[in-house]
Amino acid sequence: MYDTATYNPESHLLEYADVGLMSLYIADCDALTQIAEILKKPAEARELEERGARYREKLATLWTRKEASF
């Protein structure tokens, strides 16, 4: 699965978008946003909500409706 991924020696990161991991990260952001709101931590809630939104946008670029057809 990662055979075609590119390693970036400057950032020390594997440049590969994993739909499953990205989806879990978004779900974590959503859950942590709710927890921050319950704990009355608006700055943290806002940051987590923004992270989730940013990654939702990135996730949506990984396929098109045509590619998702089965």
CHARMM internal coordinates of N, CA and C (Angstrom, degrees):
IC EDIT
DIST 1 N 1 CA 1.4446
DIST 1 CA 1 C 1.5297
ANGL 1 N 1 CA 1 C 110.44
DIST 1 C 2 N 1.2976
ANGL 1 CA 1 C 2 N 117.85
DIHE 1 N 1 CA 1 C 2 N -34.44
DIST 2 N 2 CA 1.4591
ANGL 1 C 2 N 2 CA 120.40
DIHE 1 CA 1 C 2 N 2 CA -177.75
DIST 2 CA 2 C 1.5338
ANGL 2 N 2 CA 2 C 112.95
DIHE 1 C 2 N 2 CA 2 C -102.12
DIST 2 C 3 N 1.3187
ANGL 2 CA 2 C 3 N 117.44
DIHE 2 N 2 CA 2 C 3 N 8.93
DIST 3 N 3 CA 1.4618
ANGL 2 C 3 N 3 CA 120.94
DIHE 2 CA 2 C 3 N 3 CA -177.01
DIST 3 CA 3 C 1.5269
ANGL 3 N 3 CA 3 C 113.17
DIHE 2 C 3 N 3 CA 3 C -59.74
DIST 3 C 4 N 1.3241
ANGL 3 CA 3 C 4 N 117.14
DIHE 3 N 3 CA 3 C 4 N -32.97
DIST 4 N 4 CA 1.4671
ANGL 3 C 4 N 4 CA 120.32
DIHE 3 CA 3 C 4 N 4 CA -177.53
DIST 4 CA 4 C 1.5278
ANGL 4 N 4 CA 4 C 112.39
DIHE 3 C 4 N 4 CA 4 C -95.37
DIST 4 C 5 N 1.3251
ANGL 4 CA 4 C 5 N 117.69
DIHE 4 N 4 CA 4 C 5 N 0.58
DIST 5 N 5 CA 1.4686
ANGL 4 C 5 N 5 CA 120.74
DIHE 4 CA 4 C 5 N 5 CA -179.88
DIST 5 CA 5 C 1.5272
ANGL 5 N 5 CA 5 C 110.11
DIHE 4 C 5 N 5 CA 5 C -70.25
DIST 5 C 6 N 1.3140
ANGL 5 CA 5 C 6 N 115.23
DIHE 5 N 5 CA 5 C 6 N 147.16
DIST 6 N 6 CA 1.4646
ANGL 5 C 6 N 6 CA 121.61
DIHE 5 CA 5 C 6 N 6 CA -179.17
DIST 6 CA 6 C 1.5216
ANGL 6 N 6 CA 6 C 109.53
DIHE 5 C 6 N 6 CA 6 C -100.80
DIST 6 C 7 N 1.3077
ANGL 6 CA 6 C 7 N 116.63
DIHE 6 N 6 CA 6 C 7 N 134.62
DIST 7 N 7 CA 1.4652
ANGL 6 C 7 N 7 CA 122.05
DIHE 6 CA 6 C 7 N 7 CA 175.66
DIST 7 CA 7 C 1.5198
ANGL 7 N 7 CA 7 C 108.47
DIHE 6 C 7 N 7 CA 7 C -94.27
DIST 7 C 8 N 1.3324
ANGL 7 CA 7 C 8 N 116.39
DIHE 7 N 7 CA 7 C 8 N 129.56
DIST 8 N 8 CA 1.4558
ANGL 7 C 8 N 8 CA 122.10
DIHE 7 CA 7 C 8 N 8 CA 178.35
DIST 8 CA 8 C 1.5286
ANGL 8 N 8 CA 8 C 108.21
DIHE 7 C 8 N 8 CA 8 C -100.48
DIST 8 C 9 N 1.3314
ANGL 8 CA 8 C 9 N 118.06
DIHE 8 N 8 CA 8 C 9 N 107.43
DIST 9 N 9 CA 1.4673
ANGL 8 C 9 N 9 CA 120.19
DIHE 8 CA 8 C 9 N 9 CA -177.34
DIST 9 CA 9 C 1.5231
ANGL 9 N 9 CA 9 C 113.68
DIHE 8 C 9 N 9 CA 9 C -68.00
DIST 9 C 10 N 1.3297
ANGL 9 CA 9 C 10 N 117.99
DIHE 9 N 9 CA 9 C 10 N -21.89
DIST 10 N 10 CA 1.4687
ANGL 9 C 10 N 10 CA 120.14
DIHE 9 CA 9 C 10 N 10 CA 178.74
DIST 10 CA 10 C 1.5229
ANGL 10 N 10 CA 10 C 111.96
DIHE 9 C 10 N 10 CA 10 C -74.60
DIST 10 C 11 N 1.3339
ANGL 10 CA 10 C 11 N 116.29
DIHE 10 N 10 CA 10 C 11 N -43.58
DIST 11 N 11 CA 1.4663
ANGL 10 C 11 N 11 CA 119.96
DIHE 10 CA 10 C 11 N 11 CA -179.26
DIST 11 CA 11 C 1.5268
ANGL 11 N 11 CA 11 C 112.27
DIHE 10 C 11 N 11 CA 11 C -92.95
DIST 11 C 12 N 1.3456
ANGL 11 CA 11 C 12 N 115.87
DIHE 11 N 11 CA 11 C 12 N -12.11
DIST 12 N 12 CA 1.4647
ANGL 11 C 12 N 12 CA 122.43
DIHE 11 CA 11 C 12 N 12 CA -177.09
DIST 12 CA 12 C 1.5311
ANGL 12 N 12 CA 12 C 111.10
DIHE 11 C 12 N 12 CA 12 C 61.50
DIST 12 C 13 N 1.3322
ANGL 12 CA 12 C 13 N 116.02
DIHE 12 N 12 CA 12 C 13 N 35.99
DIST 13 N 13 CA 1.4544
ANGL 12 C 13 N 13 CA 121.46
DIHE 12 CA 12 C 13 N 13 CA -179.56
DIST 13 CA 13 C 1.5192
ANGL 13 N 13 CA 13 C 111.06
DIHE 12 C 13 N 13 CA 13 C -123.53
DIST 13 C 14 N 1.3096
ANGL 13 CA 13 C 14 N 114.93
DIHE 13 N 13 CA 13 C 14 N 150.11
DIST 14 N 14 CA 1.4430
ANGL 13 C 14 N 14 CA 121.46
DIHE 13 CA 13 C 14 N 14 CA 172.19
DIST 14 CA 14 C 1.5256
ANGL 14 N 14 CA 14 C 106.30
DIHE 13 C 14 N 14 CA 14 C -86.05
DIST 14 C 15 N 1.3132
ANGL 14 CA 14 C 15 N 118.05
DIHE 14 N 14 CA 14 C 15 N 122.43
DIST 15 N 15 CA 1.4572
ANGL 14 C 15 N 15 CA 121.57
DIHE 14 CA 14 C 15 N 15 CA -175.93
DIST 15 CA 15 C 1.5249
ANGL 15 N 15 CA 15 C 109.08
DIHE 14 C 15 N 15 CA 15 C -89.76
DIST 15 C 16 N 1.3186
ANGL 15 CA 15 C 16 N 114.11
DIHE 15 N 15 CA 15 C 16 N 87.12
DIST 16 N 16 CA 1.4525
ANGL 15 C 16 N 16 CA 121.61
DIHE 15 CA 15 C 16 N 16 CA -176.09
DIST 16 CA 16 C 1.5199
ANGL 16 N 16 CA 16 C 107.71
DIHE 15 C 16 N 16 CA 16 C -152.29
DIST 16 C 17 N 1.3185
ANGL 16 CA 16 C 17 N 117.28
DIHE 16 N 16 CA 16 C 17 N 131.35
DIST 17 N 17 CA 1.4589
ANGL 16 C 17 N 17 CA 121.18
DIHE 16 CA 16 C 17 N 17 CA 178.75
DIST 17 CA 17 C 1.5258
ANGL 17 N 17 CA 17 C 108.90
DIHE 16 C 17 N 17 CA 17 C -96.90
DIST 17 C 18 N 1.3040
ANGL 17 CA 17 C 18 N 117.13
DIHE 17 N 17 CA 17 C 18 N 117.96
DIST 18 N 18 CA 1.4540
ANGL 17 C 18 N 18 CA 123.23
DIHE 17 CA 17 C 18 N 18 CA 179.74
DIST 18 CA 18 C 1.5330
ANGL 18 N 18 CA 18 C 108.27
DIHE 17 C 18 N 18 CA 18 C -103.32
DIST 18 C 19 N 1.3216
ANGL 18 CA 18 C 19 N 116.73
DIHE 18 N 18 CA 18 C 19 N 112.08
DIST 19 N 19 CA 1.4633
ANGL 18 C 19 N 19 CA 121.99
DIHE 18 CA 18 C 19 N 19 CA -175.49
DIST 19 CA 19 C 1.5301
ANGL 19 N 19 CA 19 C 111.24
DIHE 18 C 19 N 19 CA 19 C -58.68
DIST 19 C 20 N 1.3212
ANGL 19 CA 19 C 20 N 117.43
DIHE 19 N 19 CA 19 C 20 N -42.87
DIST 20 N 20 CA 1.4557
ANGL 19 C 20 N 20 CA 120.49
DIHE 19 CA 19 C 20 N 20 CA -178.39
DIST 20 CA 20 C 1.5141
ANGL 20 N 20 CA 20 C 112.63
DIHE 19 C 20 N 20 CA 20 C -64.30
DIST 20 C 21 N 1.3336
ANGL 20 CA 20 C 21 N 116.38
DIHE 20 N 20 CA 20 C 21 N -47.88
DIST 21 N 21 CA 1.4654
ANGL 20 C 21 N 21 CA 119.83
DIHE 20 CA 20 C 21 N 21 CA -179.68
DIST 21 CA 21 C 1.5251
ANGL 21 N 21 CA 21 C 111.38
DIHE 20 C 21 N 21 CA 21 C -66.09
DIST 21 C 22 N 1.3393
ANGL 21 CA 21 C 22 N 116.13
DIHE 21 N 21 CA 21 C 22 N -39.00
DIST 22 N 22 CA 1.4579
ANGL 21 C 22 N 22 CA 119.35
DIHE 21 CA 21 C 22 N 22 CA 179.35
DIST 22 CA 22 C 1.5390
ANGL 22 N 22 CA 22 C 110.29
DIHE 21 C 22 N 22 CA 22 C -64.98
DIST 22 C 23 N 1.3188
ANGL 22 CA 22 C 23 N 116.47
DIHE 22 N 22 CA 22 C 23 N -38.76
DIST 23 N 23 CA 1.4658
ANGL 22 C 23 N 23 CA 120.75
DIHE 22 CA 22 C 23 N 23 CA 178.34
DIST 23 CA 23 C 1.5219
ANGL 23 N 23 CA 23 C 111.40
DIHE 22 C 23 N 23 CA 23 C -64.23
DIST 23 C 24 N 1.3254
ANGL 23 CA 23 C 24 N 116.56
DIHE 23 N 23 CA 23 C 24 N -41.30
DIST 24 N 24 CA 1.4648
ANGL 23 C 24 N 24 CA 120.01
DIHE 23 CA 23 C 24 N 24 CA 177.31
DIST 24 CA 24 C 1.5210
ANGL 24 N 24 CA 24 C 111.36
DIHE 23 C 24 N 24 CA 24 C -64.36
DIST 24 C 25 N 1.3373
ANGL 24 CA 24 C 25 N 116.97
DIHE 24 N 24 CA 24 C 25 N -38.96
DIST 25 N 25 CA 1.4621
ANGL 24 C 25 N 25 CA 120.75
DIHE 24 CA 24 C 25 N 25 CA 178.26
DIST 25 CA 25 C 1.5223
ANGL 25 N 25 CA 25 C 110.31
DIHE 24 C 25 N 25 CA 25 C -62.40
DIST 25 C 26 N 1.3286
ANGL 25 CA 25 C 26 N 117.08
DIHE 25 N 25 CA 25 C 26 N -42.33
DIST 26 N 26 CA 1.4687
ANGL 25 C 26 N 26 CA 120.81
DIHE 25 CA 25 C 26 N 26 CA 178.53
DIST 26 CA 26 C 1.5229
ANGL 26 N 26 CA 26 C 110.66
DIHE 25 C 26 N 26 CA 26 C -63.49
DIST 26 C 27 N 1.3297
ANGL 26 CA 26 C 27 N 116.71
DIHE 26 N 26 CA 26 C 27 N -42.61
DIST 27 N 27 CA 1.4660
ANGL 26 C 27 N 27 CA 120.44
DIHE 26 CA 26 C 27 N 27 CA 177.68
DIST 27 CA 27 C 1.5283
ANGL 27 N 27 CA 27 C 110.91
DIHE 26 C 27 N 27 CA 27 C -62.68
DIST 27 C 28 N 1.3230
ANGL 27 CA 27 C 28 N 117.35
DIHE 27 N 27 CA 27 C 28 N -39.60
DIST 28 N 28 CA 1.4685
ANGL 27 C 28 N 28 CA 121.16
DIHE 27 CA 27 C 28 N 28 CA 176.01
DIST 28 CA 28 C 1.5195
ANGL 28 N 28 CA 28 C 110.77
DIHE 27 C 28 N 28 CA 28 C -61.70
DIST 28 C 29 N 1.3232
ANGL 28 CA 28 C 29 N 116.69
DIHE 28 N 28 CA 28 C 29 N -44.88
DIST 29 N 29 CA 1.4684
ANGL 28 C 29 N 29 CA 120.31
DIHE 28 CA 28 C 29 N 29 CA 179.06
DIST 29 CA 29 C 1.5257
ANGL 29 N 29 CA 29 C 110.50
DIHE 28 C 29 N 29 CA 29 C -59.37
DIST 29 C 30 N 1.3313
ANGL 29 CA 29 C 30 N 116.82
DIHE 29 N 29 CA 29 C 30 N -42.65
DIST 30 N 30 CA 1.4657
ANGL 29 C 30 N 30 CA 120.74
DIHE 29 CA 29 C 30 N 30 CA 179.29
DIST 30 CA 30 C 1.5238
ANGL 30 N 30 CA 30 C 111.26
DIHE 29 C 30 N 30 CA 30 C -61.90
DIST 30 C 31 N 1.3350
ANGL 30 CA 30 C 31 N 116.57
DIHE 30 N 30 CA 30 C 31 N -46.95
DIST 31 N 31 CA 1.4616
ANGL 30 C 31 N 31 CA 120.38
DIHE 30 CA 30 C 31 N 31 CA -178.82
DIST 31 CA 31 C 1.5301
ANGL 31 N 31 CA 31 C 111.16
DIHE 30 C 31 N 31 CA 31 C -65.41
DIST 31 C 32 N 1.3317
ANGL 31 CA 31 C 32 N 116.39
DIHE 31 N 31 CA 31 C 32 N -42.45
DIST 32 N 32 CA 1.4693
ANGL 31 C 32 N 32 CA 119.56
DIHE 31 CA 31 C 32 N 32 CA -179.80
DIST 32 CA 32 C 1.5200
ANGL 32 N 32 CA 32 C 111.95
DIHE 31 C 32 N 32 CA 32 C -69.15
DIST 32 C 33 N 1.3294
ANGL 32 CA 32 C 33 N 117.51
DIHE 32 N 32 CA 32 C 33 N -29.74
DIST 33 N 33 CA 1.4626
ANGL 32 C 33 N 33 CA 120.68
DIHE 32 CA 32 C 33 N 33 CA 174.51
DIST 33 CA 33 C 1.5190
ANGL 33 N 33 CA 33 C 109.68
DIHE 32 C 33 N 33 CA 33 C -62.27
DIST 33 C 34 N 1.3239
ANGL 33 CA 33 C 34 N 116.81
DIHE 33 N 33 CA 33 C 34 N -45.76
DIST 34 N 34 CA 1.4677
ANGL 33 C 34 N 34 CA 120.76
DIHE 33 CA 33 C 34 N 34 CA 179.15
DIST 34 CA 34 C 1.5262
ANGL 34 N 34 CA 34 C 111.21
DIHE 33 C 34 N 34 CA 34 C -61.84
DIST 34 C 35 N 1.3226
ANGL 34 CA 34 C 35 N 116.55
DIHE 34 N 34 CA 34 C 35 N -42.19
DIST 35 N 35 CA 1.4681
ANGL 34 C 35 N 35 CA 120.29
DIHE 34 CA 34 C 35 N 35 CA 178.69
DIST 35 CA 35 C 1.5288
ANGL 35 N 35 CA 35 C 110.21
DIHE 34 C 35 N 35 CA 35 C -62.92
DIST 35 C 36 N 1.3292
ANGL 35 CA 35 C 36 N 117.13
DIHE 35 N 35 CA 35 C 36 N -44.56
DIST 36 N 36 CA 1.4663
ANGL 35 C 36 N 36 CA 120.83
DIHE 35 CA 35 C 36 N 36 CA 179.62
DIST 36 CA 36 C 1.5285
ANGL 36 N 36 CA 36 C 110.95
DIHE 35 C 36 N 36 CA 36 C -61.56
DIST 36 C 37 N 1.3271
ANGL 36 CA 36 C 37 N 116.59
DIHE 36 N 36 CA 36 C 37 N -38.33
DIST 37 N 37 CA 1.4735
ANGL 36 C 37 N 37 CA 119.53
DIHE 36 CA 36 C 37 N 37 CA 178.24
DIST 37 CA 37 C 1.5216
ANGL 37 N 37 CA 37 C 110.80
DIHE 36 C 37 N 37 CA 37 C -65.72
DIST 37 C 38 N 1.3276
ANGL 37 CA 37 C 38 N 117.49
DIHE 37 N 37 CA 37 C 38 N -42.52
DIST 38 N 38 CA 1.4661
ANGL 37 C 38 N 38 CA 121.21
DIHE 37 CA 37 C 38 N 38 CA 178.10
DIST 38 CA 38 C 1.5215
ANGL 38 N 38 CA 38 C 110.58
DIHE 37 C 38 N 38 CA 38 C -61.78
DIST 38 C 39 N 1.3400
ANGL 38 CA 38 C 39 N 116.19
DIHE 38 N 38 CA 38 C 39 N -39.01
DIST 39 N 39 CA 1.4666
ANGL 38 C 39 N 39 CA 121.05
DIHE 38 CA 38 C 39 N 39 CA -179.87
DIST 39 CA 39 C 1.5214
ANGL 39 N 39 CA 39 C 113.01
DIHE 38 C 39 N 39 CA 39 C -81.91
DIST 39 C 40 N 1.3458
ANGL 39 CA 39 C 40 N 115.97
DIHE 39 N 39 CA 39 C 40 N 4.34
DIST 40 N 40 CA 1.4709
ANGL 39 C 40 N 40 CA 122.20
DIHE 39 CA 39 C 40 N 40 CA 179.73
DIST 40 CA 40 C 1.5346
ANGL 40 N 40 CA 40 C 111.56
DIHE 39 C 40 N 40 CA 40 C 56.72
DIST 40 C 41 N 1.3214
ANGL 40 CA 40 C 41 N 114.24
DIHE 40 N 40 CA 40 C 41 N 51.85
DIST 41 N 41 CA 1.4720
ANGL 40 C 41 N 41 CA 123.12
DIHE 40 CA 40 C 41 N 41 CA 177.11
DIST 41 CA 41 C 1.5300
ANGL 41 N 41 CA 41 C 107.40
DIHE 40 C 41 N 41 CA 41 C -117.65
DIST 41 C 42 N 1.3356
ANGL 41 CA 41 C 42 N 117.49
DIHE 41 N 41 CA 41 C 42 N 76.51
DIST 42 N 42 CA 1.4736
ANGL 41 C 42 N 42 CA 119.82
DIHE 41 CA 41 C 42 N 42 CA -173.38
DIST 42 CA 42 C 1.5328
ANGL 42 N 42 CA 42 C 114.50
DIHE 41 C 42 N 42 CA 42 C -63.21
DIST 42 C 43 N 1.3025
ANGL 42 CA 42 C 43 N 118.64
DIHE 42 N 42 CA 42 C 43 N -35.60
DIST 43 N 43 CA 1.4702
ANGL 42 C 43 N 43 CA 120.56
DIHE 42 CA 42 C 43 N 43 CA -179.59
DIST 43 CA 43 C 1.5262
ANGL 43 N 43 CA 43 C 110.29
DIHE 42 C 43 N 43 CA 43 C -65.21
DIST 43 C 44 N 1.3145
ANGL 43 CA 43 C 44 N 116.20
DIHE 43 N 43 CA 43 C 44 N -43.92
DIST 44 N 44 CA 1.4584
ANGL 43 C 44 N 44 CA 120.36
DIHE 43 CA 43 C 44 N 44 CA 179.44
DIST 44 CA 44 C 1.5207
ANGL 44 N 44 CA 44 C 110.61
DIHE 43 C 44 N 44 CA 44 C -67.27
DIST 44 C 45 N 1.3386
ANGL 44 CA 44 C 45 N 116.73
DIHE 44 N 44 CA 44 C 45 N -41.51
DIST 45 N 45 CA 1.4602
ANGL 44 C 45 N 45 CA 120.84
DIHE 44 CA 44 C 45 N 45 CA 179.04
DIST 45 CA 45 C 1.5251
ANGL 45 N 45 CA 45 C 110.58
DIHE 44 C 45 N 45 CA 45 C -60.93
DIST 45 C 46 N 1.3186
ANGL 45 CA 45 C 46 N 116.96
DIHE 45 N 45 CA 45 C 46 N -43.85
DIST 46 N 46 CA 1.4590
ANGL 45 C 46 N 46 CA 121.78
DIHE 45 CA 45 C 46 N 46 CA 179.57
DIST 46 CA 46 C 1.5312
ANGL 46 N 46 CA 46 C 111.20
DIHE 45 C 46 N 46 CA 46 C -62.85
DIST 46 C 47 N 1.3369
ANGL 46 CA 46 C 47 N 116.60
DIHE 46 N 46 CA 46 C 47 N -44.79
DIST 47 N 47 CA 1.4695
ANGL 46 C 47 N 47 CA 120.53
DIHE 46 CA 46 C 47 N 47 CA 179.43
DIST 47 CA 47 C 1.5273
ANGL 47 N 47 CA 47 C 111.09
DIHE 46 C 47 N 47 CA 47 C -61.29
DIST 47 C 48 N 1.3283
ANGL 47 CA 47 C 48 N 116.87
DIHE 47 N 47 CA 47 C 48 N -45.30
DIST 48 N 48 CA 1.4633
ANGL 47 C 48 N 48 CA 120.62
DIHE 47 CA 47 C 48 N 48 CA -179.73
DIST 48 CA 48 C 1.5235
ANGL 48 N 48 CA 48 C 111.81
DIHE 47 C 48 N 48 CA 48 C -66.74
DIST 48 C 49 N 1.3196
ANGL 48 CA 48 C 49 N 116.51
DIHE 48 N 48 CA 48 C 49 N -37.64
DIST 49 N 49 CA 1.4578
ANGL 48 C 49 N 49 CA 120.16
DIHE 48 CA 48 C 49 N 49 CA 177.66
DIST 49 CA 49 C 1.5298
ANGL 49 N 49 CA 49 C 110.79
DIHE 48 C 49 N 49 CA 49 C -64.73
DIST 49 C 50 N 1.3395
ANGL 49 CA 49 C 50 N 116.19
DIHE 49 N 49 CA 49 C 50 N -40.56
DIST 50 N 50 CA 1.4655
ANGL 49 C 50 N 50 CA 120.75
DIHE 49 CA 49 C 50 N 50 CA 178.22
DIST 50 CA 50 C 1.5326
ANGL 50 N 50 CA 50 C 111.15
DIHE 49 C 50 N 50 CA 50 C -66.29
DIST 50 C 51 N 1.3215
ANGL 50 CA 50 C 51 N 117.12
DIHE 50 N 50 CA 50 C 51 N -40.31
DIST 51 N 51 CA 1.4723
ANGL 50 C 51 N 51 CA 119.95
DIHE 50 CA 50 C 51 N 51 CA 177.31
DIST 51 CA 51 C 1.5212
ANGL 51 N 51 CA 51 C 110.88
DIHE 50 C 51 N 51 CA 51 C -61.18
DIST 51 C 52 N 1.3338
ANGL 51 CA 51 C 52 N 115.82
DIHE 51 N 51 CA 51 C 52 N -46.70
DIST 52 N 52 CA 1.4682
ANGL 51 C 52 N 52 CA 120.02
DIHE 51 CA 51 C 52 N 52 CA 179.20
DIST 52 CA 52 C 1.5187
ANGL 52 N 52 CA 52 C 111.74
DIHE 51 C 52 N 52 CA 52 C -59.39
DIST 52 C 53 N 1.3251
ANGL 52 CA 52 C 53 N 116.51
DIHE 52 N 52 CA 52 C 53 N -42.99
DIST 53 N 53 CA 1.4677
ANGL 52 C 53 N 53 CA 120.90
DIHE 52 CA 52 C 53 N 53 CA 179.64
DIST 53 CA 53 C 1.5245
ANGL 53 N 53 CA 53 C 111.07
DIHE 52 C 53 N 53 CA 53 C -64.65
DIST 53 C 54 N 1.3319
ANGL 53 CA 53 C 54 N 116.58
DIHE 53 N 53 CA 53 C 54 N -42.34
DIST 54 N 54 CA 1.4663
ANGL 53 C 54 N 54 CA 120.69
DIHE 53 CA 53 C 54 N 54 CA -179.92
DIST 54 CA 54 C 1.5314
ANGL 54 N 54 CA 54 C 110.95
DIHE 53 C 54 N 54 CA 54 C -61.54
DIST 54 C 55 N 1.3229
ANGL 54 CA 54 C 55 N 116.98
DIHE 54 N 54 CA 54 C 55 N -43.00
DIST 55 N 55 CA 1.4595
ANGL 54 C 55 N 55 CA 120.09
DIHE 54 CA 54 C 55 N 55 CA -179.02
DIST 55 CA 55 C 1.5311
ANGL 55 N 55 CA 55 C 112.23
DIHE 54 C 55 N 55 CA 55 C -75.70
DIST 55 C 56 N 1.3467
ANGL 55 CA 55 C 56 N 117.76
DIHE 55 N 55 CA 55 C 56 N -28.24
DIST 56 N 56 CA 1.4667
ANGL 55 C 56 N 56 CA 119.85
DIHE 55 CA 55 C 56 N 56 CA 173.53
DIST 56 CA 56 C 1.5225
ANGL 56 N 56 CA 56 C 110.15
DIHE 55 C 56 N 56 CA 56 C -61.87
DIST 56 C 57 N 1.3304
ANGL 56 CA 56 C 57 N 115.81
DIHE 56 N 56 CA 56 C 57 N -42.48
DIST 57 N 57 CA 1.4656
ANGL 56 C 57 N 57 CA 120.02
DIHE 56 CA 56 C 57 N 57 CA 178.33
DIST 57 CA 57 C 1.5293
ANGL 57 N 57 CA 57 C 110.45
DIHE 56 C 57 N 57 CA 57 C -62.77
DIST 57 C 58 N 1.3220
ANGL 57 CA 57 C 58 N 116.86
DIHE 57 N 57 CA 57 C 58 N -43.35
DIST 58 N 58 CA 1.4671
ANGL 57 C 58 N 58 CA 120.39
DIHE 57 CA 57 C 58 N 58 CA 179.52
DIST 58 CA 58 C 1.5278
ANGL 58 N 58 CA 58 C 110.70
DIHE 57 C 58 N 58 CA 58 C -65.09
DIST 58 C 59 N 1.3200
ANGL 58 CA 58 C 59 N 116.68
DIHE 58 N 58 CA 58 C 59 N -40.92
DIST 59 N 59 CA 1.4568
ANGL 58 C 59 N 59 CA 121.13
DIHE 58 CA 58 C 59 N 59 CA -179.84
DIST 59 CA 59 C 1.5300
ANGL 59 N 59 CA 59 C 110.58
DIHE 58 C 59 N 59 CA 59 C -61.31
DIST 59 C 60 N 1.3110
ANGL 59 CA 59 C 60 N 116.75
DIHE 59 N 59 CA 59 C 60 N -38.87
DIST 60 N 60 CA 1.4673
ANGL 59 C 60 N 60 CA 121.08
DIHE 59 CA 59 C 60 N 60 CA -178.58
DIST 60 CA 60 C 1.5229
ANGL 60 N 60 CA 60 C 112.71
DIHE 59 C 60 N 60 CA 60 C -66.30
DIST 60 C 61 N 1.3233
ANGL 60 CA 60 C 61 N 118.23
DIHE 60 N 60 CA 60 C 61 N -16.96
DIST 61 N 61 CA 1.4670
ANGL 60 C 61 N 61 CA 120.64
DIHE 60 CA 60 C 61 N 61 CA -179.75
DIST 61 CA 61 C 1.5301
ANGL 61 N 61 CA 61 C 112.65
DIHE 60 C 61 N 61 CA 61 C -87.80
DIST 61 C 62 N 1.3160
ANGL 61 CA 61 C 62 N 117.89
DIHE 61 N 61 CA 61 C 62 N -3.92
DIST 62 N 62 CA 1.4646
ANGL 61 C 62 N 62 CA 120.67
DIHE 61 CA 61 C 62 N 62 CA -174.48
DIST 62 CA 62 C 1.5232
ANGL 62 N 62 CA 62 C 113.85
DIHE 61 C 62 N 62 CA 62 C -82.77
DIST 62 C 63 N 1.3269
ANGL 62 CA 62 C 63 N 117.64
DIHE 62 N 62 CA 62 C 63 N -8.71
DIST 63 N 63 CA 1.4583
ANGL 62 C 63 N 63 CA 119.74
DIHE 62 CA 62 C 63 N 63 CA 176.31
DIST 63 CA 63 C 1.5140
ANGL 63 N 63 CA 63 C 109.58
DIHE 62 C 63 N 63 CA 63 C -157.71
DIST 63 C 64 N 1.3122
ANGL 63 CA 63 C 64 N 115.24
DIHE 63 N 63 CA 63 C 64 N 165.30
DIST 64 N 64 CA 1.4621
ANGL 63 C 64 N 64 CA 121.96
DIHE 63 CA 63 C 64 N 64 CA 174.58
DIST 64 CA 64 C 1.5250
ANGL 64 N 64 CA 64 C 107.60
DIHE 63 C 64 N 64 CA 64 C -117.59
DIST 64 C 65 N 1.3110
ANGL 64 CA 64 C 65 N 116.40
DIHE 64 N 64 CA 64 C 65 N 166.95
DIST 65 N 65 CA 1.4580
ANGL 64 C 65 N 65 CA 120.17
DIHE 64 CA 64 C 65 N 65 CA 179.53
DIST 65 CA 65 C 1.5330
ANGL 65 N 65 CA 65 C 110.46
DIHE 64 C 65 N 65 CA 65 C -58.34
DIST 65 C 66 N 1.3211
ANGL 65 CA 65 C 66 N 117.22
DIHE 65 N 65 CA 65 C 66 N -38.90
DIST 66 N 66 CA 1.4625
ANGL 65 C 66 N 66 CA 121.62
DIHE 65 CA 65 C 66 N 66 CA 179.34
DIST 66 CA 66 C 1.5295
ANGL 66 N 66 CA 66 C 110.77
DIHE 65 C 66 N 66 CA 66 C -61.13
DIST 66 C 67 N 1.3231
ANGL 66 CA 66 C 67 N 116.99
DIHE 66 N 66 CA 66 C 67 N -43.64
DIST 67 N 67 CA 1.4658
ANGL 66 C 67 N 67 CA 121.04
DIHE 66 CA 66 C 67 N 67 CA 179.84
DIST 67 CA 67 C 1.5127
ANGL 67 N 67 CA 67 C 112.22
DIHE 66 C 67 N 67 CA 67 C -69.95
DIST 67 C 68 N 1.3349
ANGL 67 CA 67 C 68 N 117.16
DIHE 67 N 67 CA 67 C 68 N -25.99
DIST 68 N 68 CA 1.4557
ANGL 67 C 68 N 68 CA 121.21
DIHE 67 CA 67 C 68 N 68 CA -177.41
DIST 68 CA 68 C 1.5334
ANGL 68 N 68 CA 68 C 111.99
DIHE 67 C 68 N 68 CA 68 C -85.56
DIST 68 C 69 N 1.3192
ANGL 68 CA 68 C 69 N 118.35
DIHE 68 N 68 CA 68 C 69 N -6.91
DIST 69 N 69 CA 1.4660
ANGL 68 C 69 N 69 CA 121.38
DIHE 68 CA 68 C 69 N 69 CA -179.67
DIST 69 CA 69 C 1.5294
ANGL 69 N 69 CA 69 C 110.20
DIHE 68 C 69 N 69 CA 69 C -69.25
DIST 69 C 70 N 1.3152
ANGL 69 CA 69 C 70 N 114.55
DIHE 69 N 69 CA 69 C 70 N 139.12
DIST 70 N 70 CA 1.4645
ANGL 69 C 70 N 70 CA 119.62
DIHE 69 CA 69 C 70 N 70 CA 179.84
DIST 70 CA 70 C 1.5078
ANGL 70 N 70 CA 70 C 109.61
DIHE 69 C 70 N 70 CA 70 C -115.54
END
COOR INIT
IC SEED 1 N 1 CA 1 C
IC BUILD
